[in-house]
Structures are given as structure tokens and as C-alpha cells.
Amino acid sequence: MFNSYQRWPLLVSVLITFGLLGCSGSGEGEVVQNGGPNTVTPAERPDDVECLGSSVRKQAFFGDLHIHTKLSFDAYFFNSINGPREAYQFAKGENAFLPSGEDPDMPMRQINIGRPLDFAAVTEHAEQLGTFSNICELQGNLPAGTNPACGVLGQVIRDNVSVFITGNVPLYLQVVTGAGSLVPSTRTWEEIQSIANAENQPCKFTTFNGYEFSSNKGGQVLHRNVIFEGTKVPADVISSTPLIPTTDNTNDEWGLFDRLKTECLDVDGCDVVTIPHSTNQSDGRFARARQADTGLPLARNNATLTAADATLRNTFDRLFEIVQHKGASECITGFNQGLTGGEESGCGFEEWKTLCKGNADDPAECARVCTGKATDPLFCQVNSNQGQGKSIHAVEQCTGSNIGGSTPADCTTPLDYARNVLPEGSFIQRKLGVNPYQYGFIGSSDTHNGIAGNTDKNKFAKNSGHGGVLDDEPNEALGNWECKQPPLPTDSITGFKLPFSTESAADPNNCADRVFNPVASNFTPGGLAGVWARENTRKEIFAALKRRETFATSGSRMRIRTLASSEPFPANICEQLASGASPIEEGLMSGVPMGGTLTVNNRGPYIVAYALQDPGGEEAGIPLQRLELIKTWADTQGNLKQQVLKLAENANAPQPNSDCSLQQKGPEQMCAVFHDTQFNAATGASYFARALENNSCRWTTKMCADKGVQCAALQPGNGLFSAQSGFAGFEGCCRIEGEPGSFRGDFRFITQQERAWSSPIWVESSIQ
């Protein structure tokens, strides 16, 4: 960790270099520093902490609150070999092992996190919790892989994994897997609690009891991680799977909230938060569109949202998982409605779904992001029609999002993304008096390998993957040529997308509908959850989660923090934040930290944003390139508005070299104060900060560069590498063009800016 006091002279020089001290304002507000007290009151040790050395000053802790092991039914059939105990021990720094295709039930690959986490929660799917690991292994009395019936079912699931990724699970498979709901999950739930409680080490490593509620009806992903504060928890998990399969998800979230209230909040000593994730896959169902007659969305029982239910949702849904291994859910190219500030919007980062299909009717933004080059973001490239076929990631905008199904079946809407959900919640608050979408931000991995927090992309590039034997080989991680089988008579009954046949993929003349399948290349290493808390205990970490004093990263260990006040900050506020101090929390001025709500008069809020680069582990951390503030609001007519404000920038940031090596050049810290002189008391607004690192290679690029792949070695006849080239299986490293006999490839040199997001601060006017 950096010694912030020693680095203060550097910080001052950085601020001066990038024009942050005494900057003049603009019509959109002003970046300023204002006079005030120049002393920092020493923090004293409070009486209610557990750990030696704790103080009222908060520090950043990193964790992962979205972890699956072999007790989740999908991870079990991906041949995950790690359980909850191994997941926690990996997070603490111990070695873990992964399977491979050669022997999928044996530990074949060793991996270590490098830098341990501070906290974690194993969150198995509540649906069929532990069922198949118990049935297939007879409660541990039968070795994995020896039950033939489980072997058949596992192969069917692995062959049709895309239906699980998209949530479009056919009805008959719902019946098969739903039968697992008849097997009591209480024993497995008790086992998970026992392990979590045993692995919890106050002041050193914090664990939480939790699980994932995984509603997938009609392909609409309505998943939430459920995190409990302590050892007082309900007797069993809450599953979204009914005994009789149905596509009706009208009351799925409301049923979860009702039961958690009865079984936890109304019980002495029990507290809980829920965290929506993969909202980018909800097909418009996560935050339903307003109705024309009421100006409010439909909710419980398909009736208009009430103030009581808006309050209920706000009570449980405290956080929003803005990034995980299935992409980022901040924003999407093409949905920047109301945006001012141009392409510095920062969308286009790890988009799982995309509206950019290479067609003439694509949103105008797409042409600026997807240029047809091998340096384009991966989502642009896997959707091209250059012999590669249509990707599952290319979708349309939803024209209708009803319960249990959308039109078209796989689609997306602006309200699937945080950037639009935030002002939508503020608009609803003006009508109901409560904001149902008041979310703090976290990131998580969503690993299905039980390797908690394995988000270092350099390690991920060594092929650790997320899905057991599904992505343990280069051709599975990066993509491969495949032949689609003709539809079989049973296809219309099962609803399956039939498995590809690769028997003749090397021969384009004997390969029906030959396509290049991107397989797992669109996955990311995942993100991390950050909290600002006084010490590393369940009490303090959970309190930070509940008050939304959290931040998210796309996998690195950047730190980001914001404060807001109705009065100017002291001139040395950046020095204070760099030292770990906060004049607000130390009682020197009024205001709120990120996650809070500030009431101001009509002169508008002052917001300070501070970011510190990842200090690095086995490899050096990457300096910061830009610090931004994103303002969102709904105008008086209810139109959603966004403004991206550049607070600081290193305009001369270096680019990665062709071998993905980096020049470590740039500031370690950035800090600025913004005074919103354009604040509208009639609408209010929310503000969150975003810090971006210098450009670095995406994990796929890193994997290919480490191998030294030469795309010129592709065979023109079939677009494959020969065994003699040494690159066989690495075809996904190349953007392949042409036809049989003239295939050629350009090396996909995809770079990106890893980032961190602070939780929003909501600002309301004291003048009514």
C-alpha cells in the first residue's frame, strides 16, 4: 500500500500538472478548490471496534460477494472440483486446483490469487442447492464422475451451455433440474454456514453467509445475491423454482423480499441485503418501463408500483453489481439517451449484449466504436458477418418486456443499465416519495470454479477460466471453427440449440454452416467489491454495504472515494483524503460520503472525487489516465439525462507495446472538487465518480501475445493453424477474413481501460 503522506508532494504536482487546483469553471459547473481549514484533526480510536489499531478513519477493503463452487448445480456439471472451504482458503492466499479435459474430475491445474482478499461470500444458486453433488456422489460416498446417469445429464448441460448463459432454459430441462427442488436443501445450507463461520477471522478475513436467488423464467435474468450480516439466518434458502414449472415471474422479486422480511428482518439479530446482478441480461425485466397512464412501472401482481413496495425494494436492494464475468452493466453503446459530453461516455467497455451488429440501422454510436478493425472491442468483432455467423451477444432493443418473456426473445433496454436506472429511480421518487432504485455499486467475479476474486487478467490469461472444463483449453477460451448440425426432429420438442459437430471443421467443403464460435472469449475475469470501513469485521463491512459506502472495480485494486457537501471543501481536502481523513466524518463540516443523500440549498452541491491507482502485486500497478464525474437526473417531463464531466486527465498516457508490456507512466492519484452551478432544485440529481487506468491489453490479447501468435501462419484453405505452427487452438487470436482458399487473419490487439466506480451520491433540494 502507498504511504499517502510521503506521496503528497507527488499528488500536489499531479494536481498542478492536470489543472485541478484553482481551475476556472464552465457553464456546466466548475472544478474548484475553495478556502477553508488547513488542519486535519487526528482520528481517535472509537470504543466500539474489535481490532487493534482501528480508528474512526476508514480504509478500503476488497472482496468478492459472488462465488460459486461445486455445490451449485451448473458449476457441478462444469466439473468444478472446489467447494466453499477451498473458495475461502483460495481467497486467503492458499493454492486452489482446477480440472482439465484430460481428467475432468481431478485437480490438474494449480492457481494462486497472489494478493489475498479482505472479505468474501460463497453464493451458491438456491435452486437445486447441493442436489446434484449429493445425488451424484451419494453424500460423498461415491467418487465424482462414476454415476452414469449424472454423466449423461452433465454432458447434455455442457453441450447446451449457451441456454444457461442466456437464461433460455427449455421447459423439459426445467422439469429435470427442478426435480432437484424436491430434495431438501437445509443440510447443504447448514454446511455452507458452518464453513463460512469457521473460515471467518475477525480483523483479518471476513466471510458472510449468503446464496444466490436465480430467477431465469422466460430467459429474463432476475438474479440477486442475498448476503446476511451474521450467524442469525433463516433456516433455509429461498428458491425461485416452483414445484410446477412456469414462465410467470410477476412476483419473483416481491416474493423474495416478503420472505426475507418475515424470515430475517422481523427476527431479532438478523439483517440482510440483496444485490441484483446481470441486469444486462434481464431483457427489460429488471426495471420495468413506466405505464403511460400512471407514469409508474408495473410491479407486484402486475399492478402499479406502490410507495410501500418501492420502500420494500429500497430496504433490501441496497447495492447493484455493476460488473462481473458476464460484462459491465453501467451503460451500453447506443443507449446514451440524453447524454451530453460525447464519446467520453466510456460505454463500450466489456459489453455482453450489443446493439452493434454491423448493419446500416445500427445506432449512430456504433460506427464510432466498431470501425471494422482488429483493434475494435471484442463485442464488435464477434458479431461481424465475415464468415463468423451471428453471435448470441448481438441483440435488438426490446419492443415489449412482459412477465416471463420479451419481444424479441433475447433483447435489451436502457433500464437494464445503471446509467439509466439511476435517474429513473429519482423520477419515481418525485411521484411516490421513495426511490426504488437507490443503488450503491460493487463488482464481483461470479466465478464457477470456486476461485474467489481471481480477477487479475494476467493470471486469467494463463487460462484459469470461469467454467471448469468448459474453458480450460485455448480454443474454448478464445473461440473455434465449428459445424452446425442440421435440425433434428426432436429439436422443436427440447427447445435446445443442438450441439455443434466439429468432426469436419478443418474441411470447409465438408462442414455445414461453418461458423467461428467465440465460445468463452466474451467473458471477463470479473470485478471486485470495495468498501470503506473502519475495520475488517462482519459488523463493519456489512454496515458499509448497507449504507452503500461501496465501490466497484473491473478487477484491479484501484481505490475511489467521493464526498458531497452543501458548503465548499477546505483547500487541503485532497491531502486529507490521501491521508485517510474525512472532514465530514470527523465532524469538521457537514455532508455525506458516497452512498448517501445530501440536502442542499439552491446553490448546488460541492463534490470531491479521489482515486488511487492499484499498487500492484506480482506485476506493477497501472497509473491512472482519467477521473470523471457522471451526473444523472430526470428532467421535469421525466426524460432521463446524463452528463459526463472530465475532472482530470493524463492526455499523454502511454499505450501498451505489441507484446502487451507497459510503460508505467502517469499519476498514481487524482483528485478534484466539482461545484454544480447548474443544479436544478426541481429535479435533484445523482453523481458517481469513475476512474480509468491507462490502456492495457485485454486478457484475450494478453493470452495471445504471451503465446506469440502469428496470424500470418493461418492456413488459407481452412483458417486454422497447423499443428506444426505451434498455434493450433489459438485461432481466436485472429480476426479472420476471406473464404476457403483465401483465409487470412489480423492479430486482435484489443486494449481497454480497467476502471473503478464509486457509489452514487443523491442530491435533493431543501427548497420545496
N, C-alpha and C positions, 0 to 999 in steps of 0.2 A: 504493500500500500504506500502511496506517496505521502511524504511528510509535507502537509499542506502549508505549514508555517514556513518551512525552508523554501518552498516553491513560490511564495508570494511575490518576490521580485520578478520572477518569470511571468506570473499572472498579470502583474501590472504592465509589463512590456507587451504582453499579448493584447491586453485591452487597448493600449495606446495604438498598437500596430493596426488593429482592426476597427479603430474609430469608435470604441464603445464608451469612452469617458468623455462626457460633455458633447455627445452627438446632437446635432440640430434635428428638430422634428420635421415631420411632413404632414400633409393633410390627413393621413391615415392614423395619426398618433405620433408619438415621439419616443425615441430611445434616449433616455436621460440618466444622469446621476444628480441627485439633489443633496443639499447640505443637511447635516444632522449630527448626532452624537458620534464621536470618533473613538469611543472606548467599547470594549467588549466585556461585559460582566462575566466573571468566571462562573462556570456552572458548578453547582454543589451536588453531592450525591444525595438522591432522594431516599426517603425512608422505606419505600415500598418495592425496592428492586431486590433481586436474588443474587446477582452476580457481582463479584468483587471488581471494582473499577468502573461500575456503571455510573452514569450521571444523567442529568436532565437533557444533556445534548444527545441528539440521535445520531445513529450511524447507519450506513447502508448494509443490508443483509441480502444475500442472493439465494434463491431456492427454485424448486420445481414442484408445482402442485397438480401435475397431470402425468401420471406414471402408470403404465400397465405392465403386468407380469403374466406368467402362465396361468394365473387364476382367472384372467379374462378369457372368454371363450374364443375370441378371434386370435388373440396372441397365442393361446394354446395350440391352435391349429396352424399358426405360422411357425411352430416348433420353438417358441420361446422356452428357454430352459431355466430362466431365473425367476425366483419367487420374491415376495415382498422383503424378506430379510436380505437377500442378495442385493435388491434395489437400494435399500437404505445403506448397506455396507459399501456399495459402489459409490454412493453419494458422499460418504465419509472419506473416500480415498482408497478403498481396497479394490483389488482386481476383480473383474467380472469376466464371464465367458459367454460366447455366442456360438450357435450351431452353424453348420455349413451343409451344403447339399450332399456332400460325400457321406455324412453320417448325421442326419438332421436331429437326432435325439441325444447327441453327445457334445460336450464342450470342445470346440475346435479352434476358436479364435479368442485370444486374450485381449482385454481392453482395460484402460485405467483412465479415470476422469482427469487426472493431473491436479486440478485445483478443486478441493472438496467444496460442497455446498454448505450453506448455513442451515437450511431447512428443507423439508420435503414432505410430500404426501403421496402414498400409493393410492391411486383412484381406479380400482377395477370397475369394469362395467357391472352395474347392479343386475342387469339382465343375465340370467344363467350364471350367476356368480359362483365360480368354482365348480360348476356342474360337470363339465366335461373332463377337467383334470381329475376330479374324484371318480367319475364313472370309468373313464378310460384307464385309470391306474388303480382302480379299486381301493380308494383311500390310501394310496401309496404302497399297496401290496403287490402291484404289477408294474414292471418296468415300462416306461413310456415307449410307445411305438409298437407294442406287441398285441394290442387289441385290434383284430382285423376290421371290425365294424367302424371303429374310430379312424382307422387308416383310410377307409373308403370315404367317410364323411369329410375328413381333413383334406383329402385330395380334391373333392368337389369344391370345397371352400377356397382352396388355394388356386384352383383353375378359374374361379369366378370372383376373384378378389375385388374386381372393379365395382361389383354391385354393392359390396360392403363399403368401399371408399365413398361412393356417391350416395349411399343410403337407399338405393333402389333394390331392396331385398325382395325377391319374389315371394308370393303368398305361401307356397308349399314349404319353402325353406324357413319362413317364419314359423310354420307349424312344427317343423323338425326341431329348430333351435328353441322355439317357445315351449316345447315339451319339457325343456330343462327347468322351466319355472315351477314345475310340479315338485321338483326336488328342493327341499328346504335349504335356504342359503345361510341360516343363522350360524351353523357351525363354522363355515368359511369366514363369515363376518367376524365372529369371535376370534378366529385365528389371526385375521388381519389386525384387529385391535391389539391382540396380545403382542404381536411382533412390533407394531408401531410404538406401543408403550414401552417395550423392552429396549428399543433402539433409541428412544428419546434421551438426550443427555443435556439437561438444562445448562445454559451458558456456553455450550459448545456446539450442539447439533439438535435441532428441533424437528420432531415428527408430528404429523396431525393424522387423526383418524378421518377417513373420508372414502368416497366412492364416486362413480360417475353414473348419473341418470341419463340414459342414452335413447331417447325417443327418436325413431327413424321412420315413422309411418309416412307412406306415400313418397319416400325419398326426401322428406323435409327433415333436415338435421336440427333437432331441438335438444342438444346435449347440454348438460350442466354438471360441473364438478361440485360436489357437496362436501364442505370442509367444516369439521366440528372443532370447537375450541379445546376441549379437554377429554377426559375419560368418560364423562357422562354423555352417553349417546343412546339413540333408540335401539331397541332390541334387534331390529333387522333393517336391511337396506330397503329403499323404495324403488321398485322396478317400474318401467313404463310398459312392460309387456303384459297384456291381458291374457286370461286363460283362453278366450276366443279371439283369434286374430282379427284385427280391424285396421282400416286406414284412417279412422277418425281420431285426430289428435287435438280436438277442440279444447279439452280440459287437461291436457297432459301437464303443462306447467302449473296450472292452478291446482290440480290435484297434488302435485309435489309440494307446493307452498302450503296448502291446507294441512297436509300430513306433518310437514316439518314444524308447523306452528303447534299442532296438537301434541306431537311426539317429542318435540325438543324445546321450543321457546316457552311453552306453557309448563315445562318441567323444571323444577329447581336445579340449577347448576349446569343446564345445557344451553349452548349457544352455537349458532351455525351461520355460514354464509354460502350462497350459491354463486357459481361463476359460469356464465354461458361461454361456450367455445364453438368454433367452426360455424359462426354465424354466416360466413361466406358460402356455406352450403345449405342454408335453410330455405332456399327457393322463395324468399319473400315472406316466410312464416315467422321469423324471429320477432320482428316488429311490424305488425300488420298495418296496412295502409289505412289512412283516415276515410271515413264514410262521408259522402257529400252532404248528407242532411245534418249530421251532428258535429262534423269536424273532429271526430274521435274514432279510434280503431275499435274493431270488434274484439271481444275478449272471452271471458267465461260464458259458457253456454251459447257462444256465438252471438252474444248480446253486447251492447255498447259498454266500453270500459267505464267502470265507476271509480269514484275517488277512493273508496275502500280497497278495491283491488289494485289500483295504482300504488296505494300505500303499502299493500302486501308485497307487491313486486319490488318496490324500493327497499323494503325491510330485508328481503333475502338476497336479491340480485345486487350485491354491492360492487362487484368487480366484473370486468369484461376481459376475456383473454384475446388480446389484440393480435397475437402472433403465436403460431405453433407449427408443427411439421407439415400441416396442410395449408401453409401460406399465411399471409397477413390479412387482417380484416379491418385495417384502418380506412382504406379507400381503394377504388378501382379505376383504371383508365376508362374514361367515357362517362363516369357518373359524377363529375365535378360540377354539379349544378350550383349556380350562384357563386362560383369561385372567382375571387379576384387575386391576382398575383401571378397568373400564368403557369408555366410548366414547373416552376419551383414547388408545385403542389406535392411533389415527392411520391405520387402514385406510380404504379408500375413496378413496385418492389414486391417480389415473390407473390404474384397474383396466382391463386389456384384456379379460379374461373376467370375467363376473359371474354370481353365483347369484341376483341380484335381478332378477326378471322381472315384478314387479307382480302376482304370483299369491298366493293365500291360503297356499300351502305354502312360501313363501319363508322363509329363515332369519329369526329374530326381529330380528336386527340390521338387516335390510334396511328395515324400517318406520321405523327411526330415521334412516337415511341417505337413503332415497328417499321423500320426503314428497309427491311429486306436484307440486312447484313448479318454476318455471323457474330457480330458483337451485340445484336439485339437481345433484350431479355428472353429467357428461355420460353416464356409463355407465347411470345410472338412466333418463335421458330417451330414449336411442335404443332402449331395449327396451320402451317403452310400447306399448300396443295402440291408441293414439288415431290410427288411420289410418296408422300408420307401419310396421307389419309387424314380424316377428321379426328381430332383429339377429343377425349372426354372433357377437356378443360375449356373448349370453345362452346359458348352458350349464347342464348338470346336473352333480352330483357323480358322478365315475366310480364305477361299481359293479364294474368289473373292468378292470385295466390289464395286458394281456398283451403279449407281444412283437409289434410291428408292428401294434397296433390296440387300441383301448379300447372300453369299453361305458359309455355310448353313444359314437358315433364321435368326437364333439367334447365333451370334458368336462374337469374339473379336480379335483385332490385337494389336501389340506392340504400334502403333501410336494412340491408344485410351488413352494412359497413358503419363503423363507429363515427366517421366524419359526418354522416347524415343522421345517425341515431341521436347524437347529442342535441342538435337544435330541435329535432322532432320532440324530444322529451321536454325541452323548455317551452315549446308551443303548447303541449298538452298541460303543462303546469299552469299556464295562464288561464286555461279553461277549468281545470279540476282543483287547482291549488296544491298539487303534488306532482313531482316528476317521476314517472315510472322507469325512466332510462338514465338515472343518475349514476353513471358507471365510472369507477376508477379503473386503471389499466394494469394488467400483468401480462407476461408471456409465460409459456410453458413448452415442454418438449412434446408431449403426447407420445413418448416412446412406447413401443410394444415389445421391447427387448428387455425391459427391467433395468435399463442403464440410465438412471435418473440424472438429468441435467447434462447429458452428453451432447452439448451444443457447440463445442469447438469445431468449426468447419474444417480445420486442418486435420483433426482426428477423424471427423466424419468422412473426409475424403479418402481415408485409408480403408473405407468400405465397412464401417460399423453398421450403418443402416438403422432402420426402424422396425423391420418386419421379419426377423428371424431368417428363414431360408428363402423368403420372397425377394430379398435384395442383397444377398450375400455375394453375388458374382457381378463382375463389371457389366456384363450385358444386361443384367437385371436392374442394376443401379442406373445405367446410362441409357438403356434402350437397345432394341434389336429388331432386325427384319423378321417378319412373321407372315404366315399364310392363313387367311381366314378360310375356315371350312364352309361349304355350302350349308344353308339352314337345314336342320334335321326336322322330321315330323314332330318330335317332342318339344322343339324349341318354343312353340306357342303355348304349350302347357306349363313348362317350367318357368318361362319368363327369363331364362338365362341368356346372357350373351355367351354363346358357345366358346369353349376354349380354342385358342389358336393352335394350328398344327405347324410345327417348324421343320417337319421332315424334309421338305424341299425348298426351304427358304434360301438356300445357297444357289438355287437354279431358278431364276426369274421366269423361265419358259415353262416351268412345271410347278407353278405356285399361284394358286387362285387368289386374286385380290391382295397382292403382295403390298404390305404397308410397313412403315417403320413405327413401331410402338414405343413411345417414350418411357414406358414402364414406370420406374420409381424416380426418374430424373427430376420431376416437378416437386418432389418432396424437399423440404428444407431440414437442416439439423434441428430446427425448433428454437424456441425462445426461453428466456428466464424471467422469473418474477423477482422484483426487487421491493424491499420495504425500508422505510425509515423508522427505526425503533430504538429504544434506549438499550435494550439488551436482547440476547438470543434465547428467549424462553417462549413457551406456548402463549403465556399471558400477553407478552409484549408484541410478539409477531402477529397473533390473532387480532389484537386491538388495532394494529396498523392496517391489517386487511379490512377490518370492519369500518374504520374511519376513512378508508380509501387513500391513505398516505403511502401509495404504492407507485411503482414504475415498471415498465416493461423494457426488455431489450430483445433484439433479434438473435441473441445467443452470446454476445460478448459480455464483459463485466463493466460496461460504462455505468457511471452514476449520473443521475439527473435529478434536479430538485427545483421546485418553484414555490414562491410565497406571494401573497397578494395583500395589499393594504389600501385603505382609502386616503392615506397620507404618504408623503414622499419618504422613501427609504433613506437611511443615513448614507453618507458619502462612501463609507467603507463597507457597504453591505456585501460586496463580492469577497472582500477579505474575511468577513465574518462567516460566510457560507463555506469558504475554502477551509476555515479552521474548525468547521463543525458546529459553529454557533448559529443561533437564530434569534434576532431581536424580538420577534413575535413570541416565540415560546419561552423566552427569558424575561418577558414582561416589560420590555423597553418600548414597545409600540403595539398598536392594535393591528389585527389582520388575521389571515388564515394560511395554513400550509396547503399544498396540493391535496385534492380530495374534498376540500371544504367549500362552504358557501359564504361569500362576502357581501355585506350590505354597504352600499356607498351612496354618497350624495350625487348631485348631477355633474360633478367634475370628472368622473371616471376613475377607474382603478389604476393603481401602480402595481406592476407585476415584475418580479425579478426571476430570471431563469439562470440556472447554474448547471454546468455539465463538466464532468471529469472523465478523461479517456480511460479505457481499460488498461490497467497497469501491466497486463501480460502475465503469462505463466511460463510454459516451456519455450514459447516464442514471444517476442516483444509485442506489446500492445500497439494499436494503430492510433495515430493522432486524430484529433477532431478536424473536420472540414467546415461544418456549418452548424449554427444554432438557430432554431426557428421558434416562432410562437404561432400557433394556429388558433384563430378566433372563429367560433361558430355562433350563429344566432338565427332565430326565425323572425322575419320582419312582421309588421303589424297585420299583413294579409296572410301570414303563415308560410311564406316562401322561405325555404332553407337557404342560408347564406354562409359563406366561408371566406376567410381571409388568411393568407399565409404571409407572415411577417418575418423577414430576414433580420435577425438580431446581430449575427456575427458570421463572418465567412473568411476562410483562407483561400483566396482566389488563385493561389499558385500551388495548390495541393498536388503532389506528385501522383503519377499513375503507376500501377503495377507493371513490372517488366514482363517480357514474354514467358519467362519461367515462373511467373507469379511471385517472384521476390519483390520486396517493397523497400522504398526509401522511407525511413521513419522520420519524416519531416513535417513539422506543423505543431500547433499548440496542444498542450496537454489539457488545458482548461479554457472554457469560455464562459462569460458571464455578462449579463446586461439587464438593465431596467427598462421596461416599456410603460409609458403613461398613455392610456387610451383616451385621447381627447375627443374621439368620435363616439364614445359610449352613448347608447340610446337608452334612457331610463324607461322607456315604454316597452322595450323588448328584453333587456338584460342580455347576457352573453356568457359563453364558457370559453376558457382558454387552456390549452395544453402546450407544453414545450416538446420539441423534438430535436435531438442531437444526432448528427450524422458523422460517421468516420470518413477518413479518406477512402477512396475507391480501393477495393481489393478483389481478388478473384473469387467467383462463386465456387462452392465446393466441387461442382462438376468440372469446372475449368481446372481447379487445383488437382483433382484426381487425374485428369488427362495430362496436365503439364508434368506432374510427378512421373508419369509413365513415359513421357517424351514422345507422345503420339505424333506421327507424321501422316497427315491426311492424304498426302500425295501417294502413299502406298496403297490406298484403296484400289481394289481390283475393278476396272471399268465394266467388266461383264456383269457383276452382281452387287457392287457396292459394299463388299465385305473385305476385311483384312485376311490375308492368308495366314496360316499357322506359322509359316516361315518368317513373316514380318515381325512377329512378337507382339502384335497389337490386336490379335483376334479377340473379339468381345468388347473392344473399345470403339466400335463404330459410332456410338452416340457422342463421341468427342467431335464429330464432324457434322457440318451442315451439308448434307448430301444432295446433289442436284443431278439431273440427267435421266437417261433411260438405260435399259440393259445394253451394254456395249459402250456406253459413253458416261458412266457414272463418274463423278468427281466430287471431292469434298473440301470444304474450307474449315479450318480449325475453329471451333466455337470458343471464342475468347470472351466469355461473359463475365463482366465485373459488376459489382454492386457496392452500395454504401450501407454497411451494417448501421443499425440505429437504436436509439432509446427514446421512449415516450414517457413523459410524466403524466400522472393522472390529471384530469381537468380541474380547474377552479371555476365555480359558478359565481357570477356576479349579478346581484339584484339591486334595484334602486330602493332607497329608503323613502323616496318621494312617490306617493301613490296618486 
